[in-house]
Amino acid sequence: MTNIENAGTFTLGDRAVKRIGYGAMQLAGPGVFGPPKDRAAAVAVLREAVEQGVDHIDTSDFYGPHVTNEIIREALHPYPDDLVIVTKIGARRGSKGEWLPAFSAEELTSAVHDNLRNLGLDVMEVVNLRLMFDPHKPAEGPIEEPLTALAELQRQGLVRHIGLSHATSRQVADARKICDIVCVQNMYNIANRNDDALIDDLAAEGIPYVPYFPLGGFTPLQSETLNDIAKRLEATPMQVALAWLLRRSPNILLIPGTSSLGHLRENLAAAELDLPEDAIRELDGIGKAA
């Protein structure tokens, strides 16, 4: 069994979670739309993740839609007491799988209730508000109205903690004037480092940063430097990329996703990979050169 405790823990909301979790997006069908080809395999991956010590799962009811949460419930309900399930709201899927904004108070309220129902929960531990002003990158836009609606659901006891996803530094600062923000989830990896300053600012405040697409997402990371270091360390390039993220800052929580048991085990094994200082310097240069 891989010992993911080697990577340490960090506080998410009021719960200490291991720094390597699991992202459930890839449990849905192609394009994160529709059912998976092999539902039993998806269930097996989730159960294996928890057996290996994962205590933080990231999901959303717009994955599928509904599919991923239903699979999580089938695989893991009743949930272990130490399992933290984090979801996100603020988007919906069109009939052909389009990603569309869903920011109104009614849509956000409905989304929270959908997540609760499909996951079989009475309260969501963490709900991230996904900002959709630009589907491809964080973009400025007003957040007070949707965040106030989410804070109302928190007052009703349906949501314990609130986070942000796809947010700019300015939006994070504005949001913290409205309510407590317990995490920020943006795209970040060894080659895409626009959030370097934000990560450091959040670390100083004790707030987790959760990089999505830590391995490049739909465009997997490609780097000769990464490949060469992986060969030297007798690891996979993806393990090195994850290990670099763990070293980047103590407030980074990883949620690499996969529908493969083999890839799951490889991802979790990144917790045991020791990066020498010369390798870290070379890896740091990948993002700076990008």
C-alpha positions in Angstrom: 0.0 0.0 0.0 1.2 3.5 -0.9 1.8 5.7 2.2 0.2 9.0 1.1 0.7 10.3 4.7 4.3 11.0 3.6 3.0 14.1 1.9 1.5 15.4 5.1 -1.8 17.1 5.8 -3.3 20.5 5.6 -6.5 22.0 7.0 -9.5 22.3 4.7 -12.3 24.1 6.4 -12.0 22.7 9.9 -10.7 19.2 8.8 -7.1 18.1 8.4 -6.9 16.2 5.1 -4.1 14.3 3.5 -2.4 16.4 0.8 -3.1 13.9 -2.0 -6.8 13.4 -2.7 -8.8 12.3 -5.7 -10.6 14.2 -8.4 -13.7 12.4 -9.7 -14.2 14.3 -13.0 -12.8 11.5 -15.2 -15.4 9.0 -13.8 -18.0 10.4 -16.2 -18.0 9.6 -20.0 -15.9 11.3 -22.7 -15.9 15.1 -22.3 -17.1 14.6 -18.8 -20.5 13.9 -20.3 -22.7 10.9 -19.9 -22.0 7.6 -18.2 -18.6 5.9 -18.1 -17.8 3.0 -20.4 -17.3 0.8 -17.4 -19.2 1.8 -14.3 -17.9 -1.1 -12.2 -14.3 0.0 -12.9 -15.2 3.5 -11.7 -16.6 2.1 -8.5 -13.5 0.1 -8.0 -11.2 3.1 -8.5 -13.1 5.1 -5.8 -13.0 2.2 -3.3 -9.3 1.7 -4.0 -8.6 5.4 -3.4 -10.3 5.3 0.0 -8.6 2.0 0.9 -5.3 3.6 0.1 -6.0 6.4 2.6 -7.5 9.1 0.4 -9.8 11.3 2.6 -10.6 14.2 0.2 -12.6 13.7 -3.0 -13.4 16.5 -5.4 -16.6 16.3 -7.5 -19.5 18.2 -9.0 -23.0 17.4 -10.0 -22.3 18.9 -13.4 -19.9 16.1 -14.1 -22.1 13.8 -16.2 -24.2 15.6 -15.2 -25.2 13.7 -12.0 -23.3 10.6 -13.1 -20.1 11.1 -11.0 -22.0 11.9 -7.8 -24.2 8.8 -8.3 -21.1 6.6 -8.7 -19.5 8.1 -5.6 -22.6 7.3 -3.6 -22.8 3.7 -5.0 -19.1 3.1 -4.3 -18.7 4.7 -0.8 -22.0 5.4 0.9 -22.3 5.3 3.9 -19.1 7.4 3.9 -16.2 7.0 6.2 -16.2 9.6 9.0 -12.9 11.1 7.9 -13.9 11.5 4.2 -14.3 15.1 3.0 -16.3 15.5 -0.2 -15.9 18.8 -2.0 -18.2 19.9 -4.8 -18.6 22.9 -7.0 -21.5 24.8 -8.4 -22.0 27.7 -10.8 -22.2 25.8 -14.1 -24.6 23.5 -15.9 -24.4 21.3 -19.0 -26.1 21.9 -22.3 -27.8 19.1 -24.2 -24.6 18.5 -26.2 -22.3 18.8 -23.2 -21.6 22.5 -23.3 -20.4 24.2 -20.1 -22.8 27.0 -19.3 -22.9 29.5 -16.5 -25.5 28.9 -13.8 -25.1 31.9 -11.4 -28.6 32.8 -10.3 -29.7 32.2 -6.7 -32.3 29.7 -7.9 -29.7 27.8 -10.0 -27.2 27.8 -7.1 -29.8 26.6 -4.6 -30.9 23.9 -7.0 -27.3 22.8 -7.6 -26.6 22.4 -3.9 -29.8 20.3 -3.4 -28.9 18.2 -6.5 -25.4 17.5 -5.0 -26.9 16.6 -1.6 -29.5 14.2 -3.1 -27.2 12.5 -5.5 -24.4 12.1 -3.0 -26.8 11.0 -0.2 -25.7 13.8 2.2 -27.6 16.1 4.5 -24.9 18.8 4.3 -22.0 19.5 2.0 -18.6 19.9 3.7 -17.2 22.4 1.1 -18.9 23.9 -1.9 -16.7 25.8 -4.4 -18.4 28.6 -6.4 -17.1 28.1 -10.0 -16.8 31.5 -11.7 -17.7 31.3 -15.4 -17.0 34.8 -16.7 -14.6 33.1 -19.2 -14.8 29.3 -19.6 -11.1 29.1 -20.5 -9.4 31.2 -17.9 -10.2 33.2 -14.7 -11.7 36.6 -15.6 -12.9 39.5 -13.7 -16.6 39.8 -13.0 -19.0 40.6 -10.2 -19.2 37.9 -7.5 -21.2 39.5 -4.7 -24.6 38.2 -5.8 -23.8 34.6 -6.3 -21.5 34.4 -3.3 -24.2 36.0 -1.1 -26.7 33.3 -2.3 -24.2 30.6 -1.4 -23.6 32.2 2.0 -27.4 32.0 2.6 -27.3 28.3 1.9 -24.5 28.1 4.5 -26.6 29.9 7.0 -29.4 27.4 6.3 -27.0 24.6 7.3 -26.8 23.0 3.9 -23.2 24.0 3.3 -20.4 24.1 6.0 -17.7 25.8 4.1 -17.3 27.9 0.9 -14.5 28.0 -1.6 -13.8 29.5 -5.0 -12.9 28.0 -8.3 -11.6 29.6 -11.5 -11.0 32.8 -9.6 -8.7 35.8 -10.0 -6.7 37.1 -7.1 -9.0 40.2 -6.9 -12.1 38.0 -6.8 -10.5 36.0 -3.9 -9.9 39.2 -2.0 -13.4 40.5 -2.7 -14.9 37.2 -1.7 -13.1 37.1 1.7 -14.9 40.4 2.5 -18.3 38.6 2.1 -17.6 35.3 3.8 -14.8 33.0 4.9 -13.1 31.3 1.9 -11.6 28.0 2.8 -9.9 27.0 -0.5 -9.2 28.2 -4.0 -9.3 25.8 -6.9 -7.7 27.0 -10.1 -5.7 25.5 -13.0 -2.1 25.2 -12.1 0.7 22.8 -12.8 4.5 22.7 -13.4 4.1 24.3 -16.9 1.2 26.7 -16.1 2.1 28.9 -13.2 0.0 32.1 -13.5 -1.1 31.6 -9.8 2.4 31.6 -8.2 1.7 34.8 -6.3 -1.8 33.8 -5.3 -0.5 30.5 -3.9 2.0 32.2 -1.8 -0.6 34.8 -0.5 -3.0 32.0 0.4 -0.3 30.0 2.1 0.4 33.0 4.3 -3.3 33.0 5.3 -3.4 29.2 5.9 -5.8 28.7 3.0 -5.5 25.6 0.8 -4.9 26.0 -3.0 -6.2 23.1 -5.0 -4.8 22.9 -8.5 -7.0 21.4 -11.1 -5.4 19.8 -14.2 -2.3 19.2 -12.1 -1.1 16.9 -14.9 -2.2 19.1 -17.8 -5.8 18.0 -18.1 -7.1 17.5 -21.6 -3.6 18.4 -22.9 -1.1 16.3 -20.9 2.1 17.9 -19.9 4.9 17.6 -22.5 8.5 18.4 -21.4 11.8 16.8 -22.2 13.1 18.1 -18.9 10.3 16.4 -17.0 10.9 13.2 -19.0 14.6 13.2 -18.3 14.2 13.8 -14.6 11.6 11.0 -14.4 14.1 8.6 -16.0 16.8 9.6 -13.5 14.5 9.1 -10.6 13.0 5.9 -12.0 9.5 7.4 -11.8 6.9 8.5 -14.3 6.8 12.1 -15.6 3.4 12.4 -14.0 4.7 11.3 -10.6 7.4 13.9 -10.8 5.0 16.6 -11.8 2.8 15.7 -8.7 5.8 15.5 -6.4 6.9 19.0 -7.6 3.5 20.4 -6.7 3.7 18.9 -3.2 7.1 20.6 -2.8 5.9 23.9 -4.4 4.0 25.0 -1.3 2.6 23.3 1.9 -0.9 24.6 1.3 -1.3 22.8 -2.1 -3.8 19.9 -2.0 -3.7 17.6 -4.9 -6.7 16.0 -6.6 -5.4 14.1 -9.6 -8.1 12.2 -11.3 -8.2 8.9 -13.2 -10.5 6.1 -14.2 -7.7 3.6 -14.1 -6.6 1.6 -11.0 -3.0 1.5 -12.3 -2.9 5.3 -12.8 -4.5 5.8 -9.4 -1.7 3.9 -7.7 0.9 5.7 -9.7 -0.5 9.1 -8.7 -0.7 8.2 -5.0 2.9 6.9 -5.1 4.0 10.5 -5.8 3.8 11.0 -2.1 6.9 8.8 -1.7 9.0 10.4 -4.4 11.9 12.5 -3.0 13.0 15.2 -5.4 16.6 16.2 -5.1 17.4 19.9 -5.1 19.0 19.9 -8.5 15.9 18.3 -10.0 13.7 20.9 -8.3 15.8 23.7 -9.9 15.4 22.1 -13.3 11.7 21.6 -12.9 11.2 25.2 -11.7 12.6 26.3 -15.0 9.8 24.6 -17.0 7.2 27.1 -15.9 9.5 30.1 -16.1 10.3 29.2 -19.7 6.7 28.6 -20.7 
